[in-house]
Amino acid sequence: MERMKASVVKGKTWRIAFAAAGAVALVACAQKPASERPPQPGDKAVARIDDATIWTSDVKREAVAEGLIGQGDPLDLTSPLFRQVLDEVIDQKLLADEAVRRRLDREPAAQGRLAAARERVLGDLLLESSVGKSVDEKAVNGLYQEMVSNQTPTEAIQLRQIVLASEADALQVKALLASGGSFDALAAERSRDDATRFKGGQMPPGTMDMLPAPYALALAGAKAGQIVGPFRADEGWVIVRVDDRHREAPIALDVARPQIIRYLTYDQVKDLILTLRQKAKVKTMVGPPVGDAPQEPASAPASAPSKDPKT
């Protein structure tokens, strides 16, 4: 009894419980015993409730629905997680069976909810069979190559700076540097920028396109190891040393893959839904809000991901 209470409270997904009830009403409404044939190749029976069998695929499907594992991830039958989810599936089956026994599935309100659950499941199956097959490794690699070829290379740069109040002070410090003075020591002694002076003038790592305009202009042709300036900026008169400068490598495919898959999936779902809308005779009985432009299907994602996986 305590185990059942815990499983009902912990991780209980009521949306899935209603879907389970819908499956009972729609697939086994006539109270026929569940088939002993595995629903998937290699499936294993892991529990029985009266004359119904619960399979490993039932448990994995529930774990995916609850976000405990990803689609296609393994779930060890001997793990505590598998047992936890199995308990939840058993509880859901018991609840669904009791709902059918009480004929709750025959009530008009229940019929509408069960029909909606059935449509959601069928829609998911369509997306899995059509969209899932389109988002394959070839499509992922194709979009990745397109992204890399269209991407503007960025330059990473690491700088140290000394900020002075006047041009005369800056020229004096520049002369000290030319005669062998330590950049780090002069930054600590003379710079007026408190954020960098006690770090040897070291600025946070960045890229050329992130630099303020005066810095970017002064450093346009500078190389690693070069001292540039003085030049005028908002902070004052600046002398900069380039510690490092190099082109950043393109984002790796493994890093970009999740965003690419989301984009491709969105694109396929959107195209499929729009195609189905064009083929069907859809007539809405309410008008759009005044002044609003036509909207994409409500079942499509809210917005398309950027083709740049870094965004």
TORTOR-69737 format. One line per 10 residues: their letters; for each residue x, y, z of N, C-alpha, C. Coordinates in Angstrom, 3 decimals. Layout:
BEGIN
a	X/Y/Z/X/Y/Z/X/Y/Z  ...
***
This chain:
BEGIN
mermkasvvk	0.827/-1.209/0.000/0.000/0.000/0.000/0.861/1.258/0.000  1.941/1.234/0.818/2.810/2.397/0.864/3.510/2.607/-0.477  3.916/1.475/-1.130/4.557/1.609/-2.432/3.636/2.267/-3.433  2.376/1.865/-3.412/1.422/2.424/-4.365/1.192/3.896/-4.102  1.077/4.281/-2.836/0.895/5.702/-2.519/2.075/6.520/-3.017  3.289/5.971/-2.800/4.474/6.708/-3.210/4.520/6.886/-4.712  4.185/5.816/-5.442/4.257/5.914/-6.896/3.177/6.816/-7.453  2.033/6.883/-6.795/0.978/7.782/-7.267/1.402/9.230/-7.074  2.078/9.516/-5.968/2.480/10.889/-5.672/3.731/11.255/-6.459  4.734/10.358/-6.461/6.019/10.664/-7.079/5.975/10.344/-8.562
gktwriafaa	6.159/11.391/-9.382/6.264/11.201/-10.827/4.965/10.896/-11.516  3.834/11.049/-10.845/2.558/10.727/-11.490/2.229/11.777/-12.537  2.033/11.319/-13.740/1.696/12.212/-14.843/0.254/11.949/-15.233  -0.644/12.833/-14.790/-2.076/12.561/-14.984/-2.489/12.609/-16.439  -1.748/13.368/-17.234/-2.070/13.370/-18.656/-1.898/11.979/-19.238  -0.836/11.293/-18.806/-0.593/9.947/-19.309/-1.600/8.973/-18.724  -2.033/9.207/-17.485/-3.048/8.334/-16.895/-4.330/8.377/-17.716  -4.730/9.578/-18.139/-5.925/9.678/-18.975/-5.700/9.027/-20.330  -4.444/9.157/-20.867/-4.154/8.498/-22.142/-4.259/6.985/-21.994  -3.791/6.461/-20.840/-3.911/5.021/-20.601/-5.370/4.604/-20.540
agavalvaca	-6.185/5.412/-19.869/-7.617/5.111/-19.823/-8.218/5.132/-21.224  -7.725/6.093/-22.049/-8.213/6.161/-23.423/-7.848/4.923/-24.204  -6.621/4.427/-23.980/-6.208/3.213/-24.689/-7.090/2.038/-24.303  -7.436/1.939/-23.005/-8.299/0.843/-22.551/-9.670/0.958/-23.200  -10.215/2.147/-23.225/-11.572/2.324/-23.740/-11.641/2.126/-25.242  -10.573/2.580/-25.950/-10.636/2.580/-27.396/-10.111/1.298/-28.017  -9.136/0.670/-27.355/-8.543/-0.528/-27.924/-9.132/-1.788/-27.311  -9.481/-1.716/-26.019/-9.977/-2.912/-25.335/-11.340/-2.664/-24.718  -12.140/-1.892/-25.405/-13.449/-1.523/-24.863/-14.336/-2.751/-24.671  -14.117/-3.751/-25.500/-14.950/-4.946/-25.409/-14.488/-5.905/-24.330
qkpaserppq	-13.504/-5.452/-23.490/-13.016/-6.268/-22.371/-12.339/-7.558/-22.840  -11.669/-7.492/-24.007/-10.946/-8.656/-24.491/-9.583/-8.725/-23.816  -9.066/-9.927/-23.550/-7.740/-10.043/-22.950/-6.674/-9.431/-23.856  -5.623/-8.834/-23.222/-4.532/-8.259/-23.997/-3.772/-9.355/-24.729  -3.264/-9.032/-25.915/-2.527/-10.004/-26.700/-1.214/-10.360/-26.010  -0.846/-11.644/-26.117/0.420/-12.085/-25.547/1.569/-11.866/-26.516  1.281/-11.395/-27.709/2.334/-11.150/-28.681/3.060/-9.856/-28.324  4.410/-9.851/-28.253/5.144/-8.622/-27.927/4.824/-7.519/-28.922  4.557/-6.297/-28.459/4.233/-5.208/-29.382/5.421/-4.773/-30.221  6.640/-5.075/-29.762/7.843/-4.735/-30.516/8.786/-5.935/-30.515
pgdkavarid	9.611/-6.085/-31.547/10.570/-7.193/-31.577/11.502/-7.129/-30.368  11.682/-8.254/-29.701/12.570/-8.295/-28.552/11.964/-7.772/-27.271  10.676/-7.380/-27.310/10.010/-6.884/-26.104/9.906/-7.992/-25.061  9.937/-7.591/-23.805/9.894/-8.571/-22.720/8.754/-8.236/-21.773  7.993/-9.248/-21.376/6.935/-9.044/-20.401/7.557/-8.811/-19.028  7.110/-7.739/-18.350/7.700/-7.392/-17.049/6.664/-7.386/-15.931  5.379/-7.497/-16.262/4.338/-7.570/-15.231/3.042/-8.022/-15.869  2.152/-8.577/-15.032/0.807/-8.943/-15.482/-0.202/-8.416/-14.484  -1.289/-7.889/-15.012/-2.414/-7.456/-14.184/-3.636/-8.213/-14.683  -4.075/-9.173/-13.901/-5.143/-10.063/-14.338/-4.730/-10.723/-15.652
datiwtsdvk	-5.441/-10.422/-16.738/-5.107/-11.063/-18.016/-4.356/-10.129/-18.958  -3.854/-9.003/-18.441/-3.146/-8.022/-19.272/-1.653/-8.062/-18.967  -0.843/-7.900/-20.010/0.608/-7.924/-19.880/1.171/-6.516/-20.027  2.151/-6.195/-19.198/2.901/-4.946/-19.325/4.281/-5.307/-19.856  4.709/-4.590/-20.909/5.952/-4.898/-21.599/7.016/-3.838/-21.281  8.261/-4.189/-21.578/9.343/-3.217/-21.382/9.097/-1.948/-22.184  8.515/-2.084/-23.381/8.252/-0.900/-24.205/7.255/0.029/-23.534  6.288/-0.524/-22.768/5.336/0.318/-22.039/6.059/1.159/-20.993  7.016/0.531/-20.306/7.755/1.239/-19.255/8.658/2.307/-19.866  9.348/1.965/-20.951/10.232/2.939/-21.598/9.443/4.125/-22.140
reavaeglig	8.271/3.842/-22.720/7.443/4.923/-23.258/7.035/5.888/-22.149  6.691/5.339/-20.980/6.318/6.190/-19.843/7.508/7.010/-19.368  8.700/6.387/-19.318/9.899/7.100/-18.873/10.228/8.253/-19.810  10.056/8.035/-21.110/10.288/9.110/-22.080/9.262/10.226/-21.895  7.990/9.849/-21.698/6.925/10.845/-21.536/7.167/11.717/-20.309  7.747/11.146/-19.264/8.012/11.903/-18.045/9.338/12.657/-18.110  10.083/12.500/-19.212/11.354/13.189/-19.346/12.474/12.567/-18.542  12.295/11.320/-18.097/13.326/10.655/-17.300/14.449/10.108/-18.174  14.156/9.752/-19.404/15.162/9.348/-20.382/14.799/9.987/-21.715  15.750/10.016/-22.633/15.486/10.542/-23.962/14.948/9.471/-24.887
qgdpldltsp	14.336/9.912/-25.988/13.823/8.963/-26.979/14.967/8.115/-27.511  14.845/6.804/-27.433/15.885/5.912/-27.919/16.947/5.569/-26.898  16.946/6.230/-25.731/17.932/5.909/-24.698/17.609/4.561/-24.058  18.632/3.830/-23.610/18.379/2.539/-22.955/17.841/2.739/-21.547  17.121/1.744/-21.047/16.622/1.744/-19.668/16.825/0.342/-19.109  17.791/0.209/-18.212/18.166/-1.079/-17.644/17.022/-1.651/-16.812  16.629/-2.889/-17.131/15.521/-3.529/-16.425/15.826/-3.741/-14.949  17.107/-3.783/-14.582/17.476/-4.015/-13.174/17.684/-2.730/-12.397  17.502/-1.577/-13.041/17.773/-0.300/-12.378/16.593/0.128/-11.500  16.863/0.905/-10.434/15.779/1.451/-9.605/14.810/2.309/-10.416
lfrqvldevi	15.329/3.022/-11.439/14.454/3.865/-12.260/13.428/3.020/-12.999  13.863/1.891/-13.556/12.921/1.020/-14.262/11.825/0.548/-13.318  12.207/0.148/-12.096/11.200/-0.345/-11.150/10.230/0.764/-10.761  10.769/1.978/-10.580/9.908/3.111/-10.223/8.866/3.370/-11.312  9.329/3.404/-12.572/8.407/3.683/-13.674/7.454/2.517/-13.882  7.920/1.290/-13.697/7.041/0.127/-13.800/5.901/0.231/-12.785  6.219/0.627/-11.552/5.175/0.805/-10.546/4.151/1.838/-11.000  4.620/2.900/-11.628/3.702/3.944/-12.094/2.807/3.422/-13.221  3.382/2.616/-14.131/2.584/2.044/-15.217/1.527/1.091/-14.655  1.907/0.305/-13.661/0.937/-0.599/-13.023/-0.193/0.205/-12.401
dqklladeav	0.162/1.275/-11.674/-0.867/2.108/-11.039/-1.794/2.727/-12.080  -1.220/3.198/-13.174/-2.032/3.799/-14.231/-2.989/2.771/-14.829  -2.482/1.555/-15.047/-3.326/0.501/-15.606/-4.470/0.159/-14.653  -4.170/0.086/-13.346/-5.215/-0.205/-12.363/-6.273/0.900/-12.343  -5.822/2.139/-12.409/-6.767/3.264/-12.428/-7.637/3.220/-13.685  -6.990/2.957/-14.833/-7.743/2.921/-16.088/-8.764/1.782/-16.081  -8.334/0.602/-15.610/-9.255/-0.532/-15.558/-10.441/-0.250/-14.650  -10.169/0.392/-13.513/-11.258/0.697/-12.583/-12.210/1.717/-13.190  -11.643/2.692/-13.949/-12.503/3.679/-14.611/-13.435/3.007/-15.607  -12.915/2.018/-16.350/-13.748/1.287/-17.310/-14.787/0.448/-16.566
rrrldrepaa	-14.366/-0.198/-15.463/-15.302/-1.022/-14.697/-16.477/-0.200/-14.200  -16.182/1.052/-13.821/-17.257/1.934/-13.361/-17.984/2.615/-14.514  -17.597/2.278/-15.720/-18.228/2.808/-16.937/-18.076/4.322/-17.057  -16.998/4.842/-16.478/-16.746/6.279/-16.596/-16.425/6.668/-18.037  -15.904/5.700/-18.803/-15.567/5.987/-20.183/-16.806/6.177/-21.054  -17.987/5.826/-20.547/-19.213/5.974/-21.336/-19.853/7.345/-21.170  -19.357/8.135/-20.212/-19.960/9.455/-19.989/-19.590/10.397/-21.134  -20.505/11.280/-21.528/-20.247/12.168/-22.675/-18.962/12.991/-22.536  -18.735/13.546/-21.352/-17.528/14.352/-21.170/-16.275/13.501/-21.339  -16.328/12.260/-20.827/-15.181/11.369/-20.952/-14.937/10.993/-22.403
qgrlaaarer	-16.014/10.799/-23.175/-15.857/10.432/-24.570/-15.071/11.486/-25.344  -15.365/12.760/-25.056/-14.637/13.832/-25.736/-13.165/13.848/-25.366  -12.887/13.650/-24.088/-11.494/13.651/-23.638/-10.731/12.449/-24.186  -11.391/11.296/-24.233/-10.743/10.110/-24.772/-10.491/10.246/-26.274  -11.428/10.856/-26.974/-11.237/11.079/-28.405/-10.069/12.020/-28.652  -9.965/13.061/-27.810/-8.855/13.998/-27.953/-7.523/13.307/-27.673  -7.493/12.431/-26.653/-6.268/11.686/-26.339/-5.882/10.778/-27.505  -6.873/10.131/-28.109/-6.608/9.250/-29.254/-6.025/10.049/-30.414  -6.569/11.250/-30.662/-6.062/12.070/-31.758/-4.628/12.523/-31.493  -4.322/12.841/-30.235/-2.948/13.229/-29.911/-1.985/12.071/-30.178
vlgdllless	-2.365/10.879/-29.756/-1.504/9.718/-29.960/-1.314/9.446/-31.453  -2.405/9.482/-32.229/-2.305/9.246/-33.666/-1.452/10.323/-34.341  -1.601/11.569/-33.900/-0.763/12.635/-34.449/0.700/12.403/-34.161  1.015/11.954/-32.935/2.404/11.644/-32.581/2.944/10.507/-33.452  2.103/9.500/-33.689/2.539/8.375/-34.517/2.841/8.833/-35.947  2.017/9.732/-36.476/2.260/10.245/-37.824/3.576/11.006/-37.878  3.819/11.847/-36.870/5.064/12.612/-36.855/6.271/11.692/-36.727  6.158/10.667/-35.898/7.268/9.732/-35.733/7.571/9.001/-37.038  6.529/8.624/-37.769/6.730/7.822/-38.977/7.156/8.659/-40.179  6.740/9.923/-40.239/7.064/10.739/-41.416/8.191/11.721/-41.116
vgksvdekav	8.003/12.556/-40.110/9.011/13.562/-39.788/10.285/12.904/-39.281  10.137/11.891/-38.416/11.309/11.241/-37.846/12.234/10.668/-38.899  11.659/10.120/-39.968/12.476/9.531/-41.019/13.199/10.592/-41.839  12.659/11.799/-41.889/13.274/12.867/-42.679/14.450/13.503/-41.950  14.392/13.509/-40.614/15.464/14.123/-39.832/16.512/13.053/-39.555  17.295/12.740/-40.591/18.312/11.702/-40.463/19.704/12.330/-40.482  20.714/11.475/-40.433/22.096/11.967/-40.368/22.470/12.766/-41.608  21.950/12.358/-42.761/22.249/13.083/-43.996/21.701/14.506/-43.932  20.475/14.657/-43.428/19.885/15.992/-43.322/20.635/16.845/-42.303  21.036/16.236/-41.193/21.781/16.974/-40.163/23.112/17.460/-40.721
nglyqemvsn	23.837/16.572/-41.395/25.134/16.956/-41.963/24.985/18.020/-43.043  23.922/17.907/-43.839/23.696/18.893/-44.896/23.482/20.290/-44.342  22.635/20.396/-43.313/22.376/21.711/-42.731/23.615/22.231/-42.002  24.373/21.330/-41.383/25.603/21.754/-40.700/26.602/22.346/-41.696  26.787/21.677/-42.832/27.717/22.177/-43.846/27.258/23.524/-44.391  25.950/23.668/-44.587/25.406/24.946/-45.052/25.668/26.046/-44.029  25.464/25.717/-42.757/25.674/26.685/-41.695/27.142/27.125/-41.626  28.059/26.139/-41.716/29.485/26.450/-41.621/29.940/27.291/-42.814  29.457/26.963/-44.008/29.869/27.705/-45.204/29.355/29.138/-45.203  28.211/29.365/-44.566/27.630/30.719/-44.532/28.062/31.518/-43.308
qtpteaiqlr	28.789/30.869/-42.407/29.161/31.519/-41.161/30.375/32.423/-41.387  30.291/33.652/-40.894/31.428/34.566/-40.976/32.437/34.203/-39.904  33.689/33.902/-40.285/34.685/33.530/-39.271/34.898/34.675/-38.270  35.039/34.317/-37.023/35.283/35.308/-35.989/36.707/35.148/-35.465  37.263/36.269/-34.983/38.611/36.262/-34.442/38.561/36.427/-32.936  39.141/35.466/-32.225/39.274/35.589/-30.782/40.492/36.449/-30.481  40.384/37.284/-29.458/41.492/38.167/-29.121/41.591/38.329/-27.609  42.823/38.330/-27.104/43.092/38.529/-25.684/44.002/39.752/-25.547  43.540/40.721/-24.765/44.227/42.011/-24.663/44.579/42.358/-23.224  45.600/43.206/-23.093/45.885/43.921/-21.845/45.878/45.406/-22.165
qivlaseada	45.449/46.216/-21.215/45.357/47.649/-21.485/45.871/48.471/-20.306  46.300/49.666/-20.650/46.619/50.700/-19.653/45.831/51.934/-20.079  45.006/52.446/-19.206/44.145/53.587/-19.518/44.677/54.813/-18.766  44.964/55.875/-19.503/45.517/57.106/-18.933/44.562/58.272/-19.106  44.780/59.312/-18.311/43.883/60.471/-18.338/44.138/61.378/-19.531  45.366/61.444/-20.014/45.689/62.375/-21.094/46.612/61.703/-22.102  46.715/62.333/-23.275/47.607/61.809/-24.301/49.056/61.906/-23.862  49.388/62.986/-23.138/50.764/63.154/-22.671/51.148/62.021/-21.717  50.249/61.678/-20.790/50.526/60.563/-19.877/50.682/59.263/-20.646  49.853/59.072/-21.658/49.902/57.842/-22.445/51.217/57.734/-23.208
lqvkallasg	51.689/58.843/-23.780/52.955/58.828/-24.514/54.120/58.543/-23.574  54.027/59.057/-22.352/55.079/58.798/-21.365/55.149/57.308/-21.023  53.986/56.690/-20.809/53.950/55.256/-20.511/54.412/54.455/-21.709  54.049/54.871/-22.902/54.490/54.182/-24.120/56.018/54.190/-24.219  56.636/55.319/-23.841/58.096/55.401/-23.861/58.716/54.459/-22.838  58.111/54.353/-21.663/58.617/53.444/-20.633/58.534/51.991/-21.109  57.451/51.649/-21.794/57.308/50.302/-22.337/58.374/50.029/-23.397  58.642/51.029/-24.236/59.631/50.868/-25.298/61.031/50.664/-24.735  61.278/51.222/-23.535/62.606/51.086/-22.922/62.712/49.843/-22.037  61.702/48.972/-22.092/61.773/47.715/-21.363/60.910/47.632/-20.128
gsfdalaaer	60.080/48.618/-19.889/59.204/48.601/-18.724/58.192/47.459/-18.784  57.799/46.960/-17.607/56.839/45.849/-17.524/55.421/46.362/-17.746  54.750/45.761/-18.709/53.373/46.175/-18.991/52.500/45.954/-17.758  52.639/44.784/-17.128/51.820/44.459/-15.961/52.049/45.459/-14.829  53.327/45.789/-14.581/53.646/46.708/-13.488/53.138/48.107/-13.787  53.301/48.572/-15.012/52.831/49.917/-15.364/51.305/49.986/-15.329  50.631/48.891/-15.705/49.167/48.871/-15.606/48.737/49.038/-14.152  49.405/48.314/-13.240/49.055/48.406/-11.827/49.357/49.782/-11.256  50.434/50.426/-11.731/50.846/51.718/-11.176/50.105/52.900/-11.790  49.863/52.832/-13.112/49.427/54.054/-13.811/48.011/53.997/-14.385
srddatrfkg	47.476/52.772/-14.615/46.161/52.699/-15.275/45.063/53.223/-14.362  44.079/53.876/-14.948/42.946/54.396/-14.191/41.722/53.470/-14.275  41.892/52.318/-14.949/40.786/51.355/-15.067/40.891/50.335/-13.937  40.060/50.497/-12.906/40.144/49.635/-11.722/39.800/48.185/-12.019  39.033/47.946/-13.061/38.619/46.564/-13.368/39.782/45.725/-13.884  40.809/46.367/-14.481/41.902/45.606/-15.087/43.272/45.925/-14.508  43.456/47.026/-13.822/44.801/47.458/-13.431/45.502/46.456/-12.510  44.766/45.836/-11.603/45.391/44.898/-10.671/45.474/43.473/-11.229  45.101/43.316/-12.495/45.262/42.039/-13.201/46.297/42.174/-14.303  47.188/43.148/-14.143/48.183/43.381/-15.180/47.582/43.980/-16.429
gqmppgtmdm	46.414/44.617/-16.278/45.725/45.218/-17.413/44.925/44.231/-18.239  44.851/42.978/-17.798/44.203/41.938/-18.607/42.703/42.171/-18.733  42.220/42.188/-19.963/40.798/42.330/-20.266/40.170/40.952/-20.441  38.852/40.827/-20.275/38.204/39.524/-20.489/38.377/39.068/-21.935  38.496/37.754/-22.164/38.601/37.254/-23.546/37.385/37.696/-24.362  37.593/37.938/-25.633/36.494/38.362/-26.500/36.827/38.106/-27.949  36.032/38.684/-28.808/36.256/38.574/-30.250/36.318/39.978/-30.838  36.908/40.085/-32.005/37.088/41.394/-32.633/35.755/42.105/-32.849  34.725/41.351/-33.207/33.438/41.986/-33.479/32.744/42.492/-32.212  33.258/42.106/-31.031/32.669/42.557/-29.770/33.356/43.810/-29.228
lpapyalala	34.485/44.191/-29.802/35.242/45.316/-29.271/34.557/46.647/-29.576  34.681/47.625/-28.673/34.197/48.974/-28.988/34.908/49.505/-30.226  34.260/50.414/-30.935/34.784/50.902/-32.219/36.217/51.427/-32.144  36.601/52.242/-31.141/37.991/52.738/-31.110/39.014/51.616/-30.992  38.694/50.587/-30.211/39.599/49.454/-30.064/39.703/48.684/-31.377  38.562/48.390/-31.987/38.546/47.620/-33.226/39.317/48.337/-34.323  39.172/49.657/-34.412/39.866/50.437/-35.434/41.373/50.407/-35.209  41.787/50.597/-33.958/43.220/50.635/-33.648/43.876/49.274/-33.822  43.125/48.206/-33.587/43.683/46.856/-33.601/43.471/46.130/-34.924  43.001/46.841/-35.945/42.614/46.198/-37.202/43.713/45.304/-37.767
gakagqivgp	44.942/45.761/-37.752/46.022/44.957/-38.333/47.019/44.456/-37.315  46.706/44.571/-36.047/47.654/44.213/-34.991/47.833/42.708/-34.894  49.043/42.292/-34.515/49.351/40.873/-34.361/49.666/40.561/-32.903  49.683/39.280/-32.578/49.978/38.857/-31.210/51.365/39.345/-30.801  51.455/39.900/-29.584/52.701/40.429/-29.065/52.907/41.903/-29.322  52.085/42.509/-30.163/52.246/43.910/-30.538/51.603/44.838/-29.521  52.238/45.996/-29.287/51.668/47.046/-28.441/51.110/48.127/-29.354  49.866/48.505/-29.114/49.144/49.442/-29.976/48.708/50.650/-29.158  48.779/51.834/-29.735/48.321/53.032/-29.073/49.462/54.016/-28.826  49.137/55.105/-28.147/47.832/55.369/-27.522/46.772/55.806/-28.537
fradegwviv	45.509/55.491/-28.187/44.362/55.955/-28.961/43.271/56.387/-27.985  42.392/57.238/-28.479/41.356/57.821/-27.640/40.133/56.912/-27.611  39.623/56.623/-26.416/38.394/55.855/-26.236/37.558/56.532/-25.160  36.380/56.003/-24.905/35.508/56.606/-23.896/36.162/56.622/-22.521  37.006/55.605/-22.229/37.615/55.495/-20.914/38.765/56.475/-20.711  39.356/56.938/-21.817/40.517/57.811/-21.753/41.471/57.486/-22.891  42.761/57.725/-22.664/43.777/57.381/-23.653/44.305/55.985/-23.336  44.282/55.101/-24.341/44.500/53.674/-24.101/45.738/53.173/-24.841  46.518/52.367/-24.115/47.602/51.595/-24.718/47.241/50.119/-24.537  47.344/49.346/-25.612/46.899/47.954/-25.591/48.036/47.045/-26.037
rvddrhreap	48.150/45.896/-25.359/49.049/44.833/-25.828/48.203/43.634/-26.246  48.490/43.102/-27.431/47.771/41.933/-27.942/48.490/40.680/-27.447  47.888/39.984/-26.493/48.499/38.745/-25.984/48.254/37.569/-26.917  47.078/37.533/-27.522/46.761/36.413/-28.419/45.685/36.865/-29.396  45.772/36.343/-30.607/44.759/36.643/-31.627/44.742/35.486/-32.617  43.574/34.885/-32.808/43.464/33.760/-33.742/42.017/33.622/-34.205  41.851/32.987/-35.337/40.508/32.714/-35.858/39.880/31.570/-35.070  38.621/31.743/-34.692/37.928/30.688/-33.970/37.513/29.580/-34.933  37.646/28.351/-34.477/37.196/27.217/-35.283/35.666/27.193/-35.330  35.086/26.698/-36.429/33.617/26.593/-36.490/33.095/25.703/-35.372
ialdvarpqi	31.866/25.917/-34.981/31.245/25.090/-33.955/31.255/23.632/-34.397  31.556/22.740/-33.482/31.637/21.316/-33.808/30.246/20.753/-34.091  30.191/19.748/-34.954/28.909/19.136/-35.314/28.203/18.562/-34.088  28.947/17.921/-33.196/28.327/17.327/-32.007/27.673/18.380/-31.134  28.259/19.574/-31.094/27.683/20.665/-30.296/26.455/21.236/-30.994  26.530/21.338/-32.308/25.432/21.940/-33.072/24.261/20.985/-33.292  24.501/19.676/-33.172/23.506/18.681/-33.542/22.132/18.887/-32.884  22.033/19.073/-31.540/20.693/19.205/-30.931/19.876/20.350/-31.523  20.526/21.504/-31.747/19.803/22.641/-32.316/19.412/22.380/-33.768  20.294/21.726/-34.514/19.984/21.398/-35.911/18.796/20.453/-35.985
iryltydqvk	18.774/19.449/-35.110/17.660/18.496/-35.104/16.357/19.209/-34.760  16.406/20.124/-33.778/15.191/20.884/-33.434/14.707/21.707/-34.621  15.639/22.342/-35.334/15.253/23.159/-36.475/14.639/22.300/-37.582  15.304/21.181/-37.909/14.798/20.311/-38.972/13.437/19.729/-38.604  13.280/19.342/-37.333/12.002/18.791/-36.886/10.905/19.829/-37.000  11.197/21.042/-36.536/10.211/22.126/-36.650/9.808/22.333/-38.108  10.828/22.374/-38.985/10.564/22.648/-40.397/9.672/21.570/-40.996  9.956/20.304/-40.679/9.165/19.198/-41.217/7.737/19.220/-40.665  7.607/19.474/-39.361/6.268/19.528/-38.750/5.453/20.658/-39.373  6.066/21.813/-39.513/5.359/22.965/-40.099/4.882/22.650/-41.519
dliltlrqka	5.786/22.090/-42.340/5.419/21.788/-43.728/4.306/20.742/-43.787  4.394/19.721/-42.932/3.372/18.673/-42.939/2.010/19.246/-42.558  1.971/20.063/-41.508/0.697/20.615/-41.051/0.107/21.561/-42.092  0.949/22.398/-42.685/0.452/23.322/-43.704/-0.069/22.552/-44.925  0.602/21.464/-45.308/0.132/20.639/-46.426/-1.229/20.026/-46.118  -1.380/19.499/-44.906/-2.651/18.895/-44.513/-3.762/19.940/-44.470  -3.452/21.149/-44.033/-4.463/22.210/-44.007/-4.907/22.594/-45.416  -3.952/22.598/-46.345/-4.291/22.956/-47.719/-5.172/21.893/-48.376  -4.969/20.629/-48.011/-5.755/19.552/-48.603/-7.156/19.453/-48.003  -7.279/19.845/-46.739/-8.562/19.698/-46.049/-9.419/20.955/-46.209
kvktmvgppv	-10.713/20.784/-45.975/-11.629/21.920/-45.961/-11.806/22.365/-44.511  -10.986/23.314/-44.104/-10.995/23.795/-42.728/-11.761/25.107/-42.666  -12.763/25.137/-41.824/-13.549/26.360/-41.658/-13.673/26.644/-40.169  -13.063/27.746/-39.738/-13.167/28.131/-38.332/-14.426/28.971/-38.135  -15.044/28.793/-36.997/-16.311/29.471/-36.713/-16.124/30.780/-35.963  -14.883/31.128/-35.682/-14.598/32.424/-35.048/-13.525/33.102/-35.874  -13.577/34.422/-35.935/-12.608/35.179/-36.708/-11.356/35.472/-35.903  -10.248/35.814/-36.578/-9.024/36.177/-35.864/-9.197/37.527/-35.176  -8.417/37.819/-34.147/-8.484/39.137/-33.505/-8.285/40.249/-34.519  -8.983/41.345/-34.348/-8.919/42.463/-35.289/-7.494/42.987/-35.369
gdapqepasa	-7.006/43.154/-36.605/-5.669/43.706/-36.796/-4.560/42.682/-36.764  -4.852/41.419/-36.430/-3.820/40.384/-36.367/-3.616/39.759/-37.739  -2.361/39.443/-38.032/-2.036/38.749/-39.271/-2.379/37.274/-39.133  -2.595/36.570/-40.249/-2.869/35.123/-40.167/-1.754/34.409/-39.417  -2.161/33.442/-38.608/-1.216/32.728/-37.765/-0.893/31.356/-38.349  0.279/30.829/-37.953/0.624/29.462/-38.301/-0.255/28.517/-37.497  -0.333/27.245/-37.900/-1.145/26.292/-37.139/-0.776/26.292/-35.669  -1.799/26.196/-34.817/-1.557/26.247/-33.370/-0.715/25.085/-32.902  -0.749/23.985/-33.632/0.005/22.810/-33.215/1.469/22.880/-33.607  1.844/23.892/-34.422/3.252/24.048/-34.776/3.987/24.723/-33.635
pasapskdpk	5.341/24.541/-33.535/6.109/25.227/-32.492/5.940/26.730/-32.592  6.179/27.442/-31.494/5.915/28.873/-31.416/6.775/29.657/-32.408  8.042/29.265/-32.577/8.910/29.979/-33.498/10.002/29.042/-33.957  10.531/29.350/-35.149/11.588/28.507/-35.684/12.909/28.821/-35.015  13.689/27.790/-34.666/15.004/28.041/-34.118/15.903/28.701/-35.167  16.891/29.448/-34.718/17.841/30.050/-35.639/18.668/28.979/-36.308  19.067/29.237/-37.537/19.943/28.295/-38.215/21.340/28.324/-37.617  21.639/29.345/-36.812/22.918/29.394/-36.122/22.774/28.708/-34.783  23.314/27.484/-34.587/23.096/26.749/-33.339/23.640/27.443/-32.119  24.452/28.503/-32.294/24.963/29.189/-31.122/23.954/30.136/-30.521
t	22.847/30.420/-31.259/21.833/31.328/-30.723/20.781/30.564/-29.967
***
